């Protein structure tokens, strides 16, 4: 755990150094393009230093000196803003550009609490999600193409596959835009219809918004459950990973039903699902299992929780291969 913390903090330090270097580079580009900006920044620095010296020499005139400083600084700031506007340069161009604005790439918020981005890095380490960013760059709402779906209306279905996916897409985008909302969704249908792709779309959008996400198959979750219960129960890193199953902003369980269900896993999955419902923590589950088979694969308690507290979204139609 200590090594993991150290590695993450070291990564934050490297990001901070890069942010400062990037800002310095942008500033020099502006100075080369608009020399007057360099003069303004130098004047502002000199003004502040000169006023400090004068205040030390004449403390009785502090108010007048500060008023004069403010007036001069405001004038320089206004001139600087006009120059930036005239050259179509954003007002925040010279600000440090943070990956996470909440903690300014330190890993900790103003009240010295661990930032959600730090928690996400721990989650990614624990669940070996380090490669998920590359996957989500390919599978997200921007890459979602409705034209790959059939327009034919199948027997026993009221909508064509494309119309159904338009509906599911709308529900997924609504889920993201109103998050956190305590909503849960169950994607069901045979393989190759876009369930995992849709999970990726939602995960990408919420990670970009700064929410924490666990996105895993049942196998990986069971691995943590077994380590926490049997083989590695005193490991604080495993304990953290287990706790996040209940506390993470969004839990996505992809391909539920591919694992070998037994008394232990069924009990643990029920505990996770039920606890998150009670805490109004959102969960998304995808499965190839038919709704009528959930009760026999797991038990009536899990079946009841899913059917009573999850929005059921059926994927159907011709097999779609989402390999781009």
BELZIBEL-V235429 format. One record per backbone hydrogen bond with DSSP energy under -0.5 kcal/mol. NH is the residue of the N-H (numbers start at 1). CO is the residue of the C=O. If there is no record, write none. Layout:
NH_CO, NH_CO
This chain:
5_1, 6_2, 7_3, 8_4, 9_5, 10_6, 11_7, 12_8, 13_9, 14_10, 15_11, 16_12, 17_13, 18_14, 19_15, 20_16, 21_17, 22_18, 23_19, 24_20, 25_21, 26_22, 27_23, 28_24, 29_25, 30_26, 31_27, 32_28, 33_29, 34_30, 37_34, 38_34, 38_35, 39_35, 40_36, 41_37, 42_38, 43_39, 44_40, 45_41, 46_42, 47_43, 48_44, 49_45, 50_46, 51_47, 52_48, 53_49, 54_50, 55_51, 56_52, 57_53, 58_54, 61_58, 62_59, 65_61, 66_62, 67_63, 68_64, 69_65, 70_66, 71_67, 72_68, 73_69, 74_70, 75_71, 76_72, 77_73, 78_74, 79_75, 80_76, 81_77, 82_78, 83_79, 84_80, 85_81, 86_82, 87_83, 88_85, 89_84, 93_90, 95_92, 98_96, 104_100, 105_100, 106_103, 109_113, 112_109, 115_107, 119_115, 120_116, 121_117, 122_118, 123_119, 124_120, 125_121, 126_122, 127_123, 128_125, 129_124, 130_124, 132_129, 135_131, 136_132, 137_133, 138_134, 138_135, 139_135, 140_138, 143_140, 144_140, 144_141, 146_144, 148_145, 149_146, 154_152, 157_154, 161_152, 162_150, 164_160, 165_161, 166_162, 167_163, 168_164, 169_165, 170_166, 171_167, 172_168, 173_169, 174_170, 175_171, 176_172, 177_173, 178_174, 179_176, 185_283, 186_311, 187_185, 187_285, 188_186, 188_313, 189_287, 198_194, 199_195, 200_196, 201_197, 202_198, 203_199, 204_200, 205_201, 206_202, 207_203, 208_204, 209_205, 210_207, 211_206, 214_250, 215_213, 216_214, 216_252, 218_254, 221_217, 222_218, 223_219, 224_220, 225_221, 226_222, 227_223, 228_224, 229_225, 230_226, 231_226, 232_227, 235_232, 236_234, 239_235, 240_236, 241_237, 242_238, 243_239, 244_240, 245_241, 245_242, 246_243, 247_243, 248_244, 250_212, 251_282, 252_214, 252_250, 253_251, 253_284, 254_216, 254_252, 255_253, 256_253, 256_286, 258_255, 261_259, 266_262, 267_263, 268_264, 269_265, 270_266, 271_267, 272_268, 273_269, 274_270, 275_271, 276_272, 277_273, 278_274, 279_275, 280_277, 281_276, 282_249, 282_280, 284_251, 285_185, 286_253, 287_187, 288_256, 289_256, 293_290, 294_290, 294_291, 297_293, 298_294, 303_299, 304_300, 305_301, 306_302, 307_303, 308_304, 309_305, 310_306, 311_184, 312_310, 313_186, 313_311, 314_312, 315_188, 320_192, 322_320, 323_321, 324_322
